[in-house]
Amino acid sequence: MSRQSALLPVKWLAEKILHSPSSTRTAASKLRVLDATLFDRPDGGLTFKPPTYIERHIPTAGYFNPMECSDQDSIYPMMIPSAEEFAEYVGNRGVDNETNVVLYDTHDKWGFYTAPRVWWMFRLFGHNNVNILHGGLKSWMLAGHPVTDEEPSVAPVKFETSLNRSLLKTFEEVTDNIDKNKFQLVDARSSERFQGEVDEAEVSGRPGLKSGCIPHSSNIFFTKIYNEDGTMKDETGLRQLFTEAGVKLDSPLAMTCGSALTACVLNLAAHEIGKSDVAVYDGSWTEFAQRGPSLVHVGRSSKKA
């Protein structure tokens, strides 16, 4: 299992974009910083609210909207775009196949929340030279580093995709797995949502959506991976979470949630303890509950051994 961390310390990024000589910064133009913030409505849904990026962001950072870079024709939220659409989107943001991408978001409580979704997408489309700023904009500002409202001018470049299909699970694969148990599935929603104890439609802001979980799945609420300051727990703490949920890190593993957003937070956590081959069920609960309503399980999931 790979042990290379995807999380970059604030100090590293500051040295690259603030403290290097201007000539060095120009030569190092293969570094691209992107604010990957997505905003929550009060009802828990996802929306295109004007990003705080416009008001303040890390110098040189562009903006990547996870909702915009998605399949706009799908009835399910934030499904992955086509390879061609992804290539055009990131190319227009100055990312080619040689670019070192550094992502961050601006969540007040957690140092990364939506950036892991974009991190997973880059890896899905074959770009592994992608990292997340540990602690996000919050840690950047706490360290005393400057922010700006100036948007960088970036020339479009060509990006070529190479789909890593092993990082993606579909509805068909998930339903087939209920009986065949080819891989473990972990749900990142709260235990109340996972067990169907609350109205999923109300909590998620998606009218008519059934409550419950996918049969034989496990549950780790994504918020458990954070320290109090919003950074990620250390290896011991993360391994304990997976062990307590009955997850075997030496066996195939996939993550799910409500709309494949916080599933990517768990994916990142698994990556940080050496499990780099974790898939994400892109449709997640929103798709599963609508396409397979007769399969919905309510109560504690009877996870297969």
C-alpha positions as CSV (number, residue, x, y, z in Angstrom):
1,M,0.0,0.0,0.0
2,S,1.2,3.5,-0.9
3,R,2.3,5.8,2.0
4,Q,2.8,9.0,0.1
5,S,0.7,11.7,1.8
6,A,-1.7,13.8,-0.3
7,L,-1.7,16.5,2.3
8,L,0.7,19.4,2.0
9,P,1.7,21.6,4.9
10,V,1.0,25.4,4.7
11,K,4.7,26.1,5.1
12,W,5.5,24.2,1.9
13,L,3.0,26.2,-0.2
14,A,4.0,29.5,1.3
15,E,7.7,28.9,0.4
16,K,6.7,28.0,-3.2
17,I,4.5,31.0,-4.0
18,L,5.6,33.7,-1.5
19,H,9.2,33.2,-0.5
20,S,10.8,32.0,-3.7
21,P,12.5,34.6,-6.0
22,S,10.3,35.8,-8.8
23,S,12.4,34.1,-11.4
24,T,12.0,30.8,-9.6
25,R,8.2,31.3,-9.3
26,T,8.0,31.9,-13.1
27,A,10.1,28.8,-13.8
28,A,7.8,26.8,-11.4
29,S,4.7,27.7,-13.3
30,K,3.7,24.0,-13.3
31,L,2.3,24.6,-9.8
32,R,-1.4,25.4,-9.9
33,V,-3.3,26.3,-6.8
34,L,-7.1,25.9,-7.0
35,D,-9.8,26.9,-4.5
36,A,-12.2,24.0,-4.7
37,T,-14.9,25.3,-2.3
38,L,-18.5,24.2,-2.6
39,F,-21.1,25.8,-0.4
40,D,-23.9,24.4,1.8
41,R,-27.4,25.8,2.0
42,P,-29.0,26.0,5.4
43,D,-31.1,22.9,4.4
44,G,-28.0,20.9,3.7
45,G,-28.2,20.9,-0.1
46,L,-25.6,22.1,-2.6
47,T,-25.8,25.3,-4.5
48,F,-23.9,27.7,-6.7
49,K,-23.7,30.6,-4.1
50,P,-21.1,33.2,-5.0
51,P,-17.8,31.8,-3.6
52,T,-15.7,33.6,-1.0
53,Y,-13.0,33.2,-3.6
54,I,-14.1,36.5,-5.1
55,E,-13.4,38.3,-1.8
56,R,-10.2,36.5,-0.7
57,H,-8.1,33.6,-1.8
58,I,-4.5,32.4,-1.7
59,P,-2.3,34.4,-4.1
60,T,-2.1,32.8,-7.6
61,A,-5.1,30.6,-6.9
62,G,-7.8,29.9,-9.4
63,Y,-11.2,28.6,-8.7
64,F,-12.6,25.1,-9.4
65,N,-16.3,24.6,-8.8
66,P,-17.1,20.9,-8.1
67,M,-20.7,21.4,-9.0
68,E,-19.9,23.1,-12.3
69,C,-17.4,20.4,-13.3
70,S,-20.1,17.7,-13.3
71,D,-22.6,16.0,-15.6
72,Q,-25.1,18.8,-16.1
73,D,-27.5,16.4,-17.8
74,S,-27.7,13.9,-14.9
75,I,-30.8,13.9,-12.6
76,Y,-28.4,13.1,-9.8
77,P,-26.2,15.8,-8.2
78,M,-22.6,16.3,-9.0
79,M,-22.1,13.1,-11.1
80,I,-18.7,13.0,-12.8
81,P,-18.5,14.8,-16.2
82,S,-17.3,13.1,-19.3
83,A,-13.5,12.8,-19.9
84,E,-13.8,15.5,-22.6
85,E,-15.6,17.9,-20.3
86,F,-13.1,17.3,-17.5
87,A,-10.2,17.9,-19.8
88,E,-11.6,21.1,-21.1
89,Y,-12.5,22.4,-17.6
90,V,-9.1,21.8,-16.0
91,G,-7.3,22.9,-19.2
92,N,-9.1,26.2,-19.0
93,R,-7.7,26.6,-15.5
94,G,-4.1,26.2,-16.6
95,V,-3.7,22.5,-15.7
96,D,-1.9,20.2,-18.1
97,N,-0.6,16.7,-17.5
98,E,2.7,18.1,-16.0
99,T,1.0,20.4,-13.5
100,N,1.4,19.9,-9.8
101,V,-2.2,20.8,-8.6
102,V,-2.7,22.0,-5.0
103,L,-6.3,22.1,-3.8
104,Y,-7.9,23.8,-0.8
105,D,-11.3,24.9,0.4
106,T,-12.6,27.6,2.8
107,H,-14.8,25.6,5.3
108,D,-14.8,27.4,8.6
109,K,-14.7,24.3,10.7
110,W,-12.9,21.6,8.7
111,G,-9.6,22.2,6.9
112,F,-10.8,20.3,3.9
113,Y,-14.4,19.3,3.0
114,T,-15.0,19.7,-0.8
115,A,-11.4,19.6,-2.0
116,P,-11.2,15.8,-1.6
117,R,-13.9,15.4,-4.2
118,V,-11.8,17.3,-6.7
119,W,-8.7,15.5,-5.6
120,W,-10.5,12.2,-6.3
121,M,-11.7,13.4,-9.7
122,F,-8.2,14.3,-10.8
123,R,-6.9,10.9,-9.8
124,L,-9.9,9.2,-11.5
125,F,-9.0,11.0,-14.8
126,G,-5.4,9.9,-14.5
127,H,-3.7,12.9,-12.8
128,N,-1.9,11.7,-9.7
129,N,0.2,14.9,-9.2
130,V,-2.5,16.4,-7.0
131,N,-2.4,17.4,-3.4
132,I,-4.6,19.1,-0.7
133,L,-3.5,22.0,1.5
134,H,-3.7,20.6,5.0
135,G,-6.0,22.9,7.0
136,G,-7.2,24.9,4.0
137,L,-7.5,28.6,3.8
138,K,-8.2,28.7,7.6
139,S,-4.7,27.3,8.4
140,W,-3.1,29.5,5.7
141,M,-4.5,32.7,7.3
142,L,-3.8,31.5,10.9
143,A,-0.1,31.2,9.8
144,G,-0.3,34.9,8.9
145,H,0.0,34.5,5.2
146,P,-1.6,37.0,2.8
147,V,-4.8,36.6,0.8
148,T,-5.9,38.6,-2.3
149,D,-9.0,39.4,-4.4
150,E,-7.0,39.5,-7.6
151,E,-7.7,36.7,-10.0
152,P,-4.7,35.4,-11.9
153,S,-4.7,35.5,-15.7
154,V,-4.2,31.9,-16.9
155,A,-3.9,30.8,-20.5
156,P,-5.8,27.6,-21.5
157,V,-3.7,24.5,-21.9
158,K,-4.3,21.0,-23.1
159,F,-5.1,18.2,-20.6
160,E,-5.4,14.6,-21.7
161,T,-7.3,12.2,-19.5
162,S,-6.7,8.5,-18.7
163,L,-9.6,7.0,-16.8
164,N,-8.6,5.0,-13.7
165,R,-11.7,2.9,-13.7
166,S,-10.7,1.1,-10.5
167,L,-11.5,4.3,-8.5
168,L,-15.1,4.4,-9.6
169,K,-18.2,2.3,-8.6
170,T,-21.5,2.4,-10.4
171,F,-25.1,1.5,-9.3
172,E,-24.9,-1.8,-11.2
173,E,-21.6,-2.7,-9.4
174,V,-23.0,-1.7,-6.0
175,T,-26.2,-3.7,-6.4
176,D,-24.3,-6.7,-7.7
177,N,-22.0,-6.5,-4.7
178,I,-24.9,-6.9,-2.2
179,D,-24.9,-10.6,-2.8
180,K,-21.4,-11.2,-4.2
181,N,-19.5,-9.2,-1.6
182,K,-16.6,-8.4,-3.9
183,F,-15.7,-5.2,-2.0
184,Q,-16.5,-3.5,1.3
185,L,-18.7,-0.4,1.2
186,V,-18.4,2.4,3.8
187,D,-21.0,5.1,4.1
188,A,-19.8,8.6,5.2
189,R,-23.2,9.9,6.4
190,S,-24.1,10.3,10.0
191,S,-25.3,7.2,11.9
192,E,-28.8,8.6,12.1
193,R,-29.0,9.0,8.4
194,F,-27.3,5.6,7.8
195,Q,-29.8,3.8,10.0
196,G,-32.8,5.6,8.6
197,E,-33.6,7.3,11.9
198,V,-34.1,10.7,10.3
199,D,-36.0,11.9,7.3
200,E,-33.4,11.7,4.5
201,A,-35.4,13.9,2.2
202,E,-35.5,16.7,4.8
203,V,-31.9,16.4,5.9
204,S,-30.5,16.2,2.4
205,G,-32.9,18.8,0.8
206,R,-33.9,16.2,-1.8
207,P,-37.7,15.7,-1.8
208,G,-39.0,12.2,-1.8
209,L,-35.6,10.5,-1.1
210,K,-36.0,7.4,1.1
211,S,-34.2,6.9,4.3
212,G,-31.9,4.0,5.1
213,C,-28.6,2.5,3.8
214,I,-27.2,0.1,1.2
215,P,-27.4,-3.5,2.6
216,H,-24.2,-4.9,4.1
217,S,-22.4,-1.5,4.1
218,S,-20.5,-0.1,7.1
219,N,-20.7,3.4,8.5
220,I,-18.0,6.0,9.5
221,F,-19.4,9.5,9.9
222,F,-16.9,11.6,7.9
223,T,-16.5,14.2,10.7
224,K,-14.7,11.6,12.8
225,I,-11.6,11.9,10.7
226,Y,-10.9,15.5,11.9
227,N,-9.0,16.8,14.9
228,E,-10.6,19.7,16.8
229,D,-8.7,22.2,14.7
230,G,-10.0,20.8,11.4
231,T,-6.9,18.9,10.4
232,M,-6.8,15.2,9.8
233,K,-6.2,12.7,12.6
234,D,-2.9,10.9,12.7
235,E,-2.4,7.4,11.4
236,T,-3.3,5.7,14.7
237,G,-6.5,7.6,15.0
238,L,-7.6,6.9,11.5
239,R,-6.8,3.2,11.7
240,Q,-8.9,3.0,14.9
241,L,-11.9,4.4,13.0
242,F,-11.7,1.9,10.3
243,T,-11.0,-1.0,12.7
244,E,-14.0,-0.1,14.9
245,A,-16.2,0.0,11.7
246,G,-15.0,-3.5,10.8
247,V,-13.2,-2.4,7.7
248,K,-10.3,-4.5,6.5
249,L,-7.7,-2.3,4.9
250,D,-6.1,-5.2,3.1
251,S,-9.3,-5.9,1.1
252,P,-11.1,-4.0,-1.7
253,L,-12.9,-1.0,-0.5
254,A,-15.3,1.7,-1.8
255,M,-16.9,4.8,-0.2
256,T,-20.4,6.2,-0.5
257,C,-22.4,9.0,1.1
258,G,-25.4,11.2,0.0
259,S,-23.9,12.5,-3.2
260,A,-20.3,11.3,-3.3
261,L,-18.9,14.4,-1.6
262,T,-18.0,13.3,1.9
263,A,-17.3,9.8,0.6
264,C,-14.2,11.4,-0.9
265,V,-13.2,12.7,2.6
266,L,-13.1,9.1,3.8
267,N,-11.3,8.1,0.6
268,L,-8.6,10.7,1.5
269,A,-8.4,9.3,5.0
270,A,-7.9,5.8,3.7
271,H,-5.2,7.1,1.3
272,E,-3.4,8.7,4.2
273,I,-2.9,5.4,6.0
274,G,-1.7,3.6,2.8
275,K,-4.9,2.5,1.1
276,S,-4.6,4.4,-2.2
277,D,-6.9,2.1,-4.3
278,V,-10.2,3.1,-2.8
279,A,-13.2,3.6,-5.1
280,V,-16.1,6.0,-4.8
281,Y,-19.7,5.2,-5.6
282,D,-20.4,8.3,-7.6
283,G,-24.2,8.1,-7.5
284,S,-24.2,7.3,-3.8
285,W,-27.4,7.3,-1.7
286,T,-29.2,9.8,-4.0
287,E,-29.0,7.4,-6.9
288,F,-29.3,4.2,-5.0
289,A,-32.5,5.1,-3.1
290,Q,-34.2,6.2,-6.3
291,R,-33.0,3.4,-8.6
292,G,-33.2,0.6,-6.1
293,P,-35.9,1.5,-3.6
294,S,-36.8,-2.2,-2.9
295,L,-33.2,-2.8,-1.8
296,V,-33.1,-0.1,0.8
297,H,-32.2,-1.3,4.3
298,V,-33.4,0.5,7.4
299,G,-31.6,0.0,10.8
300,R,-28.1,-1.2,11.5
301,S,-26.6,-2.7,8.3
302,S,-26.0,-6.4,8.5
303,K,-22.4,-6.3,7.2
304,K,-21.2,-9.5,5.7
305,A,-18.0,-11.0,7.1
